[in-house]
Amino acid sequence: MPDRAMNLRDAVDLLQATPLFANIEPSKLKLLAYASDEARFCTGDTLFVQGGASDVAYVIAEGEVEVTWEARMGPRSLPASANMKWSVRLPCWPACRA
């Protein structure tokens, strides 16, 4: 992400490009973008843990993350990056809200 904060138009564009939000009308996305915070993380940072309470959702604007979770057959992981469209069903995944 550039060294400047994302402006409101950029945030709305990012949300519109995200499959989860693609069919939401722009005026509602603008409200969501306005109420959102931009966050930056470093390599190795943990955003949340399996089974923990969560009160946020993350949209990757730039960079990569690795989602890991404990399954019956042992640890599993799934890489994800900005502009990557993927979906996966994860058992017992905690619900997040924006």
C-alpha positions as CSV (number, residue, x, y, z in Angstrom):
1,M,0.0,0.0,0.0
2,P,1.3,3.5,-0.7
3,D,2.6,5.6,2.1
4,R,-0.5,7.7,2.0
5,A,-3.9,6.9,3.6
6,M,-6.5,5.5,1.3
7,N,-9.1,8.1,0.3
8,L,-12.8,7.4,0.4
9,R,-13.1,6.9,-3.3
10,D,-10.3,4.4,-3.3
11,A,-11.9,2.5,-0.4
12,V,-15.2,2.3,-2.2
13,D,-13.5,1.0,-5.3
14,L,-11.7,-1.6,-3.2
15,L,-14.9,-2.8,-1.7
16,Q,-16.7,-2.9,-5.1
17,A,-13.9,-5.0,-6.4
18,T,-14.3,-7.5,-3.5
19,P,-16.8,-10.3,-4.4
20,L,-18.4,-10.2,-0.9
21,F,-19.4,-6.5,-1.5
22,A,-19.7,-6.4,-5.3
23,N,-23.5,-6.3,-5.4
24,I,-24.0,-3.7,-2.8
25,E,-25.1,-0.3,-4.0
26,P,-22.4,2.3,-4.1
27,S,-24.1,4.6,-1.5
28,K,-24.0,1.8,1.1
29,L,-20.4,1.0,0.2
30,K,-19.5,4.6,0.8
31,L,-21.0,4.5,4.3
32,L,-19.1,1.3,5.0
33,A,-15.9,2.7,3.7
34,Y,-16.4,5.9,5.7
35,A,-16.9,3.9,8.9
36,S,-13.9,1.6,8.2
37,D,-10.3,2.0,9.3
38,E,-7.2,1.3,7.3
39,A,-4.7,-1.0,9.1
40,R,-1.2,-2.0,8.2
41,F,0.5,-5.2,9.4
42,C,4.0,-6.6,9.4
43,T,5.2,-10.1,8.5
44,G,4.3,-12.5,11.3
45,D,1.5,-10.4,12.8
46,T,-1.6,-12.4,13.9
47,L,-4.9,-10.7,13.0
48,F,-7.1,-13.2,14.8
49,V,-7.1,-16.7,16.1
50,Q,-9.4,-19.7,15.5
51,G,-12.3,-19.7,18.0
52,G,-11.6,-16.2,19.2
53,A,-14.3,-13.5,19.2
54,S,-14.0,-11.1,16.2
55,D,-15.7,-7.8,15.6
56,V,-14.0,-6.9,12.3
57,A,-13.6,-8.1,8.7
58,Y,-10.5,-7.6,6.7
59,V,-10.2,-6.7,3.0
60,I,-6.7,-7.1,1.6
61,A,-5.8,-4.0,-0.4
62,E,-2.1,-5.0,-1.0
63,G,0.2,-7.7,0.1
64,E,-0.4,-11.3,1.2
65,V,-1.8,-13.2,4.2
66,E,-1.9,-16.8,5.1
67,V,-5.0,-18.2,6.7
68,T,-4.2,-21.2,9.0
69,W,-6.6,-23.2,11.1
70,E,-6.6,-26.5,13.0
71,A,-8.5,-29.3,11.4
72,R,-9.1,-32.9,12.5
73,M,-6.2,-34.0,10.2
74,G,-3.8,-31.3,11.6
75,P,-3.0,-27.7,10.7
76,R,-4.1,-26.4,7.3
77,S,-3.3,-23.2,5.5
78,L,-4.5,-21.1,2.6
79,P,-2.5,-18.3,1.0
80,A,-4.4,-15.2,-0.1
81,S,-3.3,-11.9,-1.6
82,A,-4.8,-8.6,-2.9
83,N,-6.9,-9.0,-6.0
84,M,-7.2,-12.7,-5.5
85,K,-10.7,-14.0,-5.8
86,W,-11.2,-17.2,-3.8
87,S,-13.7,-18.6,-1.5
88,V,-13.5,-21.5,0.9
89,R,-15.8,-23.1,3.5
90,L,-14.0,-23.4,6.8
91,P,-15.6,-25.5,9.6
92,C,-16.4,-23.6,12.8
93,W,-15.1,-20.3,11.3
94,P,-16.1,-17.4,13.5
95,A,-18.5,-15.0,11.9
96,C,-17.2,-11.5,11.3
97,R,-19.0,-8.3,10.7
98,A,-17.8,-5.2,9.0
